[in-house]
Amino acid sequence: MRMMLALGSILLCGCAAQPIDEEPAQKVGIANPASEYCVAQGGEVEIRDGADGQVGYCHLPDGTVVEEWEFFRASQSDQPQ
């Protein structure tokens, strides 16, 4: 009797656990405006790992290397706020 009860329980548990097919949620990608500006000016972006996290640098066609946010902010400073 116990054997039948155990087998019945196992059978019911096996039938109840069916995997659910869910599509993974799509991530929304938002471009970094400083990186986009660097590339638009003909530069290439390099990401460096530092003690405080990651920092992006823009390598400009003339050989200048500048931190990308500094480069971006400098381009925005002449616009009214």
VEXDREN-2710 file (C-alpha; in Angstrom, 1 decimal):
% VEXDREN-2710
k/r/px/py/pz
1/MET/0.0/0.0/0.0
2/ARG/2.8/2.4/0.9
3/MET/4.6/1.5/-2.3
4/MET/1.5/2.4/-4.4
5/LEU/1.1/5.6/-2.5
6/ALA/4.7/6.6/-3.0
7/LEU/4.6/5.7/-6.7
8/GLY/1.4/7.6/-7.2
9/SER/2.9/10.7/-5.5
10/ILE/6.0/10.5/-7.7
11/LEU/3.8/10.1/-10.8
12/LEU/1.7/13.1/-9.9
13/CYS/4.8/15.3/-9.1
14/GLY/6.3/14.3/-12.4
15/CYS/3.2/15.3/-14.4
16/ALA/2.8/18.6/-12.6
17/ALA/6.3/20.0/-13.2
18/GLN/6.2/21.0/-16.9
19/PRO/8.6/23.7/-18.0
20/ILE/7.2/27.0/-19.2
21/ASP/8.6/28.3/-22.4
22/GLU/9.1/32.0/-21.9
23/GLU/10.9/34.3/-24.3
24/PRO/13.6/36.3/-22.5
25/ALA/12.8/40.0/-22.1
26/GLN/14.5/42.2/-24.6
27/LYS/16.9/44.7/-23.2
28/VAL/16.5/48.3/-24.3
29/GLY/19.8/49.7/-25.4
30/ILE/20.4/53.4/-25.0
31/ALA/23.6/54.8/-26.6
32/ASN/26.1/56.7/-24.6
33/PRO/25.9/60.3/-26.0
34/ALA/29.6/60.9/-25.2
35/SER/30.6/57.8/-27.2
36/GLU/28.2/58.7/-30.0
37/TYR/29.7/62.2/-30.2
38/CYS/33.3/60.8/-30.3
39/VAL/32.4/58.5/-33.2
40/ALA/30.6/61.3/-35.0
41/GLN/33.8/63.4/-34.9
42/GLY/35.8/60.6/-36.5
43/GLY/37.2/59.2/-33.3
44/GLU/37.3/55.7/-31.8
45/VAL/36.1/54.8/-28.3
46/GLU/38.3/52.9/-25.9
47/ILE/36.9/51.7/-22.5
48/ARG/39.5/51.3/-19.7
49/ASP/38.9/49.6/-16.4
50/GLY/40.0/51.6/-13.4
51/ALA/39.8/51.5/-9.6
52/ASP/36.6/53.5/-9.7
53/GLY/35.0/51.6/-12.6
54/GLN/35.2/52.1/-16.3
55/VAL/36.2/55.2/-18.2
56/GLY/35.8/55.9/-21.9
57/TYR/38.5/57.6/-23.9
58/CYS/38.1/59.1/-27.4
59/HIS/41.0/58.6/-29.8
60/LEU/40.7/61.4/-32.4
61/PRO/42.0/61.3/-35.9
62/ASP/44.8/63.8/-35.1
63/GLY/46.2/61.5/-32.4
64/THR/44.6/63.3/-29.4
65/VAL/43.2/61.1/-26.7
66/VAL/40.6/62.7/-24.4
67/GLU/38.2/61.4/-21.8
68/GLU/34.9/61.1/-23.8
69/TRP/32.6/62.9/-21.4
70/GLU/35.1/65.8/-21.1
71/PHE/35.1/66.0/-24.9
72/PHE/31.3/65.9/-25.1
73/ARG/30.8/68.5/-22.4
74/ALA/33.3/70.9/-24.1
75/SER/31.2/70.7/-27.3
76/GLN/28.0/71.6/-25.3
77/SER/29.4/74.5/-23.4
78/ASP/28.7/77.1/-26.1
79/GLN/25.0/76.3/-26.1
80/PRO/22.5/78.3/-24.0
81/GLN/21.1/76.6/-21.0
END
